[in-house]
Amino acid sequence: TPIAQINIDNFDGIVFVGGPGMIDFQNDPDFTQIAKKFFDAKKLVGAICVAPAILANAGILNGKKATSWSGAKETLDANGAVYTGQPVQIDGNIITADGPTSALEFGETLARALKS
């Protein structure tokens, strides 16, 4: 199923992972639209490494605390995010992380959020 056709009612949240390939998707309208749909539905939205740029470009980080890989900081800043530089950052239903060294903490934070 293409990401744009996902029925968000079937999921508790969405998580975008980083890595070099994700750079190509940070402005992809299908990715930004699905991120916004999950956010607007008050479902969990997570992103790690460069992937928080998707959330920033979707307009959902405006005024929100967030973190990312340092190479995505400019995109977060340009879209109104409050960049914290923390390994993992929670702001409402949004959980962001800075990269692979924080992957375990990010995963545990996502799991706790889904259980609550």
NULO-171901 format. One record per residue: x, y, z of N, C-alpha, C, O, CB in turn; residue in three letters. Coordinates in pm, whole numbers, padded with zeros to 5 digits, always signed. Glycine has a CB too. Example, Ala and Ser with C-alpha at 12.3 -4.5 7.8 and 13.67 -1.06 7.14 Angstrom:
// NULO-171901
+01319-00569+00780+01230-00450+00780+01320-00330+00780+01424-00332+00846+01131-00447+00905Ala +01285-00225+00708+01367-00106+00714+01290+00003+00787+01341+00114+00804+01408-00060+00572Ser 
// end
This chain:
// NULO-171901
+00084-00118+00000+00000+00000+00000+00089+00125+00000+00176+00137+00086-00096+00000+00123Thr +00069+00215-00093+00144+00342-00090+00112+00420+00038+00000+00413+00089+00109+00428-00215Pro +00210+00492+00087+00193+00562+00214+00074+00658+00212+00009+00676+00315+00320+00637+00249Ile +00046+00719+00100-00065+00814+00091-00201+00746+00109-00300+00812+00139-00061+00886-00042Ala -00206+00615+00089-00333+00543+00098-00354+00473+00232-00451+00400+00249-00340+00441-00013Gln -00264+00496+00326-00277+00433+00458-00402+00487+00527-00427+00608+00528-00151+00459+00545Ile -00480+00397+00584-00595+00436+00665-00546+00456+00808-00515+00359+00877-00711+00328+00658Asn -00537+00580+00852-00479+00607+00983-00562+00549+01097-00511+00532+01207-00464+00756+01002Ile -00688+00518+01072-00771+00458+01176-00722+00320+01216-00758+00270+01323-00915+00450+01129Asp -00640+00258+01133-00588+00124+01161-00459+00126+01242-00403+00020+01271-00565+00050+01032Asn -00411+00245+01280-00282+00257+01346-00290+00351+01465-00371+00444+01467-00175+00305+01248Phe -00204+00327+01565-00196+00414+01682-00097+00528+01661-00096+00625+01737-00156+00333+01805Asp -00014+00516+01560+00085+00619+01534+00168+00587+01411+00147+00485+01345+00175+00637+01654Gly +00261+00675+01383+00352+00655+01270+00492+00699+01314+00507+00796+01388+00304+00735+01143Ile +00592+00627+01266+00731+00660+01298+00810+00666+01168+00805+00573+01086+00793+00556+01397Val +00883+00774+01150+00969+00791+01034+01113+00770+01079+01159+00835+01173+00950+00932+00968Phe +01184+00681+01012+01324+00655+01047+01414+00736+00955+01375+00775+00846+01357+00503+01038Val +01535+00759+01001+01628+00840+00925+01716+00758+00834+01678+00651+00787+01713+00920+01018Gly +01833+00811+00811+01928+00747+00721+01939+00827+00593+01856+00914+00566+01886+00603+00690Gly +02041+00798+00513+02066+00878+00393+01950+00880+00294+01928+00981+00228+02188+00826+00324Pro +01877+00771+00283+01765+00767+00189+01651+00858+00227+01575+00903+00141+01715+00628+00177Gly +01638+00886+00356+01527+00969+00402+01541+01114+00356+01442+01186+00348+01516+00964+00553Met +01662+01156+00326+01683+01293+00279+01598+01319+00155+01547+01430+00136+01833+01318+00248Ile +01582+01218+00070+01502+01232-00052+01353+01248-00024+01279+01294-00111+01524+01113-00142Asp +01308+01209+00095+01165+01211+00126+01123+01326+00217+01004+01340+00247+01126+01082+00188Phe +01217+01407+00263+01181+01509+00361+01083+01614+00308+01014+01679+00386+01305+01578+00409Gln +01076+01630+00177+00979+01724+00118+00871+01652+00038+00791+01717-00029+01051+01822+00028Asn +00869+01521+00045+00771+01443-00032+00630+01471+00020+00604+01453+00139+00803+01291-00024Asp +00539+01515-00067+00404+01550-00021+00329+01432+00041+00248+01453+00132+00325+01604-00135Pro +00353+01310-00006+00285+01195+00055+00330+01177+00200+00248+01147+00287+00313+01067-00026Asp +00459+01194+00225+00512+01178+00361+00465+01292+00451+00423+01267+00565+00665+01172+00359Phe +00472+01415+00403+00431+01527+00487+00280+01524+00514+00237+01557+00624+00470+01660+00422Thr +00201+01484+00416+00056+01478+00436+00017+01369+00535-00072+01391+00618-00014+01453+00303Gln +00081+01252+00528+00044+01144+00620+00089+01181+00761+00020+01148+00858+00107+01010+00575Ile +00203+01247+00774+00248+01293+00906+00146+01389+00965+00112+01379+01083+00388+01360+00897Ala +00098+01482+00884-00001+01580+00931-00132+01512+00968-00195+01550+01066-00026+01686+00824Lys -00174+01412+00892-00298+01340+00924-00288+01273+01060-00381+01282+01141-00328+01235+00816Lys -00176+01206+01087-00158+01141+01217-00155+01245+01329-00216+01226+01434-00029+01057+01219Phe -00084+01354+01307-00076+01461+01407-00213+01520+01435-00253+01536+01550+00021+01570+01361Phe -00286+01553+01329-00418+01614+01345-00516+01521+01416-00608+01567+01485-00475+01653+01210Asp -00496+01389+01400-00581+01290+01466-00534+01263+01610-00588+01176+01678-00583+01159+01386Ala -00434+01338+01654-00378+01324+01789-00319+01186+01815-00321+01136+01928-00485+01353+01891Lys -00266+01127+01709-00198+00998+01720-00048+01024+01735+00000+01133+01705-00227+00908+01596Lys +00023+00924+01783+00167+00936+01803+00238+00958+01669+00210+00890+01570+00222+00810+01872Leu +00329+01054+01668+00412+01082+01551+00557+01084+01598+00595+01165+01682+00372+01218+01480Val +00638+00994+01543+00778+00986+01582+00869+01001+01462+00833+00967+01350+00806+00856+01653Gly +00989+01051+01488+01089+01065+01381+01227+01072+01443+01246+01134+01548+01061+01191+01292Ala +01323+01009+01377+01460+01005+01426+01558+01040+01315+01532+01014+01197+01492+00866+01485Ile +01670+01099+01353+01780+01134+01264+01739+01250+01172+01705+01357+01223+01823+01011+01181Cys +01739+01232+01042+01699+01338+00949+01546+01344+00934+01493+01444+00887+01764+01316+00812Val +01476+01238+00973+01332+01229+00952+01249+01338+01020+01140+01368+00970+01284+01097+00998Ala +01292+01399+01131+01213+01510+01184+01193+01623+01082+01102+01705+01098+01278+01565+01308Pro +01277+01629+00979+01258+01729+00873+01124+01708+00802+01063+01804+00756+01373+01722+00771Ala +01078+01583+00793+00946+01555+00735+00839+01624+00819+00749+01689+00766+00919+01402+00727Ile +00850+01609+00951+00751+01670+01041+00757+01822+01032+00654+01889+01033+00775+01625+01186Leu +00878+01876+01023+00893+02022+01009+00830+02071+00880+00757+02170+00880+01042+02061+01013Ala +00858+02001+00770+00802+02041+00641+00651+02020+00634+00584+02080+00551+00869+01965+00530Asn +00598+01934+00721+00453+01915+00729+00387+02025+00810+00264+02035+00814+00421+01778+00791Ala +00467+02109+00874+00414+02219+00952+00372+02182+01093+00310+02262+01162+00298+02277+00882Gly +00406+02061+01137+00358+02018+01269+00459+02043+01381+00428+02016+01498+00323+01872+01265Ile +00577+02093+01349+00674+02124+01453+00677+02272+01488+00753+02314+01576+00812+02080+01410Leu +00596+02353+01423+00593+02496+01449+00558+02521+01597+00448+02486+01641+00492+02567+01356Asn +00650+02580+01670+00629+02608+01811+00649+02488+01903+00628+02499+02023+00493+02661+01831Gly +00688+02374+01848+00706+02251+01925+00854+02228+01952+00940+02260+01870+00646+02129+01851Lys +00884+02171+02069+01021+02128+02099+01051+02004+02017+00969+01912+02010+01040+02101+02251Lys +01168+02001+01956+01206+01886+01873+01358+01877+01865+01430+01972+01895+01145+01898+01730Ala +01404+01760+01825+01546+01737+01803+01562+01658+01674+01465+01605+01620+01611+01664+01923Thr +01685+01649+01626+01712+01575+01502+01863+01562+01487+01940+01613+01569+01650+01648+01378Ser +01903+01494+01382+02043+01495+01339+02078+01641+01310+01995+01716+01259+02066+01402+01212Trp +02199+01680+01342+02238+01821+01328+02220+01874+01186+02197+01993+01167+02382+01838+01370Ser +02231+01787+01086+02215+01829+00947+02072+01868+00910+02050+01929+00806+02260+01721+00857Gly +01976+01833+00996+01836+01869+00970+01793+01990+01053+01681+02039+01038+01744+01750+01001Ala +01881+02038+01140+01846+02149+01229+01797+02271+01152+01700+02335+01193+01966+02187+01314Lys +01862+02303+01043+01823+02422+00965+01678+02412+00917+01605+02511+00920+01917+02439+00844Glu +01637+02293+00873+01499+02273+00829+01402+02289+00945+01296+02350+00930+01482+02134+00764Thr +01438+02235+01061+01352+02249+01178+01339+02396+01216+01229+02446+01239+01407+02168+01297Leu +01452+02467+01222+01451+02609+01256+01367+02689+01157+01288+02775+01197+01594+02664+01259Asp +01383+02662+01028+01311+02736+00924+01161+02715+00930+01084+02796+00879+01362+02696+00787Ala +01119+02606+00993+00976+02575+01003+00920+02597+01143+00814+02545+01177+00952+02432+00960Asn +00992+02673+01224+00940+02717+01353+00955+02622+01469+00898+02646+01575+00801+02747+01338Gly +01031+02514+01452+01053+02422+01563+01144+02487+01667+01227+02572+01635+01115+02289+01513Ala +01128+02446+01791+01216+02488+01899+01319+02376+01914+01295+02278+01985+01137+02516+02034Val +01432+02390+01847+01534+02285+01845+01603+02276+01980+01656+02375+02029+01638+02311+01733Tyr +01601+02156+02041+01660+02139+02174+01796+02072+02171+01876+02092+02263+01568+02059+02261Thr +01826+01993+02069+01951+01921+02063+01960+01804+02160+02066+01744+02175+02063+02014+02090Gly +01850+01772+02227+01847+01660+02320+01852+01528+02242+01815+01525+02125+01720+01665+02408Gln +01896+01419+02305+01894+01290+02237+01753+01249+02194+01731+01203+02082+01954+01182+02326Pro +01658+01266+02285+01517+01236+02257+01434+01351+02312+01461+01400+02422+01471+01097+02319Val +01335+01394+02236+01250+01505+02278+01104+01467+02261+01064+01416+02157+01283+01633+02198Gln +01025+01494+02364+00881+01470+02359+00812+01606+02369+00846+01687+02454+00833+01374+02474Ile +00716+01630+02282+00629+01747+02292+00490+01704+02248+00463+01692+02129+00683+01867+02205Asp +00404+01682+02344+00270+01633+02313+00276+01495+02252+00337+01404+02309+00198+01730+02218Gly +00213+01479+02137+00210+01349+02070+00326+01331+01972+00325+01238+01891+00078+01331+01997Asn +00426+01420+01979+00541+01413+01889+00665+01369+01968+00696+01426+02073+00566+01550+01820Ile +00734+01267+01916+00859+01222+01976+00965+01224+01867+00950+01161+01763+00845+01077+02039Ile +01073+01298+01893+01183+01306+01797+01313+01263+01865+01326+01270+01987+01196+01450+01739Thr +01407+01219+01783+01538+01178+01835+01647+01218+01737+01621+01242+01619+01543+01026+01862Ala +01770+01226+01789+01879+01282+01710+01953+01184+01621+02025+01227+01531+01975+01345+01799Asp +01939+01055+01642+02009+00962+01553+02036+00827+01615+01980+00794+01720+02138+01022+01510Gly +02120+00748+01550+02143+00609+01590+02186+00590+01735+02149+00491+01798+02245+00549+01502Pro +02265+00683+01789+02310+00666+01927+02195+00677+02027+02208+00635+02142+02416+00769+01960Thr +02083+00733+01984+01966+00747+02070+01854+00652+02032+01742+00664+02082+01915+00890+02065Ser +01882+00559+01943+01777+00470+01891+01710+00388+02001+01587+00374+02000+01835+00376+01787Ala +01786+00335+02094+01727+00254+02201+01635+00339+02287+01521+00300+02315+01837+00189+02287Leu +01683+00455+02330+01600+00544+02411+01476+00589+02333+01367+00597+02390+01681+00667+02456Glu +01492+00617+02206+01380+00656+02120+01276+00544+02115+01157+00568+02134+01429+00689+01976Phe +01321+00422+02091+01230+00308+02085+01157+00285+02216+01037+00258+02217+01304+00183+02047Gly +01229+00295+02327+01167+00277+02458+01066+00388+02486+00960+00363+02545+01273+00274+02568Glu +01097+00509+02445+01006+00622+02464+00880+00603+02381+00769+00631+02428+01075+00755+02427Thr +00895+00556+02257+00779+00527+02173+00693+00419+02237+00570+00431+02241+00824+00483+02032Leu +00756+00313+02287+00682+00202+02348+00603+00250+02469+00486+00213+02485+00778+00089+02388Ala +00665+00332+02554+00593+00385+02671+00475+00471+02627+00367+00462+02686+00689+00468+02760Arg +00494+00552+02526+00386+00639+02478+00270+00558+02423+00154+00593+02443+00439+00736+02371Ala +00301+00450+02354+00195+00366+02297+00119+00290+02405+00001+00260+02388+00253+00268+02197Leu +00185+00259+02517+00120+00187+02627+00031+00277+02709-00061+00229+02776+00225+00123+02716Lys +00056+00408+02706-00021+00500+02791-00154+00538+02730-00229+00614+02790+00058+00624+02818Ser 
// end
